[in-house]
């Protein structure tokens, strides 16, 4: 279960990074 949570957190961080990148481009 902990592994799943950490994996989800990693994906969340990646998504946040993509969003911030797109926001900075605009």
MIDO-497586 format. One line per 3 residues: number of its first residue (from 1); their letters; for each residue x, y, z negated of N, C-alpha, C, O, CB. Coordinates in pm, whole numbers. Each point is the difference from the previous one (the first is absolute). Glycine has a CB too. Example, Ala and Ser with C-alpha at 12.3 -4.5 7.8 and 13.67 -1.06 7.14 Angstrom:
<atoms>
1 = as = 1319 -569 -780 -89 119 0 90 120 0 104 -2 -66 -293 -115 -59 | 154 222 197 82 119 -6 -77 109 -73 51 111 -17 67 -174 232
</atoms>
This chain:
<atoms>
1 = xxx = 85 -121 0 -85 121 0 88 125 0 -27 96 72 -157 -220 -197 | 290 122 43 88 118 -6 65 25 135 15 114 44 28 -158 -289 | -4 -66 311 65 14 132 -96 69 97 40 88 76 99 -296 -118
4 = xxx = -265 168 38 -100 59 89 -14 150 -25 -9 79 93 -114 -298 -86 | 122 256 -136 -14 143 -36 119 79 50 -16 109 56 -118 -172 -258 | 254 9 182 120 72 43 -1 12 152 42 102 55 89 -187 -255
7 = xxx = -177 -20 270 -8 4 146 -98 107 44 26 75 94 31 -321 -82 | -170 253 -81 -102 99 33 56 140 -22 -25 91 79 -159 -252 -142 | 259 178 -46 59 130 -32 98 42 110 6 116 38 -32 -162 -284
10 = xxx = 103 -53 298 96 31 106 -74 49 124 40 100 61 121 -274 -151 | -267 105 128 -80 40 117 -58 139 -24 -2 83 91 -53 -325 -39 | 8 267 -173 -58 130 -33 105 110 20 -30 105 56 -127 -214 -222
13 = xxx = 280 82 119 107 99 16 30 24 148 24 113 41 75 -182 -262 | -102 -37 300 27 14 144 -109 86 63 29 88 81 87 -313 -75 | -241 199 -42 -112 77 55 14 146 -38 -19 89 83 -131 -291 -95
16 = xxx = 183 229 -115 16 138 -46 110 68 81 -13 116 39 -63 -179 -273 | 185 -9 259 112 55 77 -46 37 141 34 106 51 129 -242 -186 | -240 48 198 -51 27 135 -89 123 -1 11 85 88 2 -329 -33
19 = xxx = -100 253 -152 -94 113 -8 78 131 -17 -30 100 66 -147 -250 -167 | 276 149 13 79 122 -23 77 36 127 16 118 31 6 -173 -277 | 25 -46 318 73 27 126 -94 68 100 36 101 60 115 -301 -99
22 = xxx = -270 144 55 -98 57 93 -37 142 -44 -13 90 83 -77 -321 -30 | 74 249 -182 -38 132 -52 111 101 27 -28 116 32 -113 -225 -211 | 266 67 166 112 92 22 11 36 148 45 109 34 77 -206 -233
25 = xx = -162 4 286 7 27 145 -102 107 37 27 85 85 50 -322 -40 | -194 233 -108 -107 95 34 37 141 -42 -79 93 21 -89 -274 -45
</atoms>
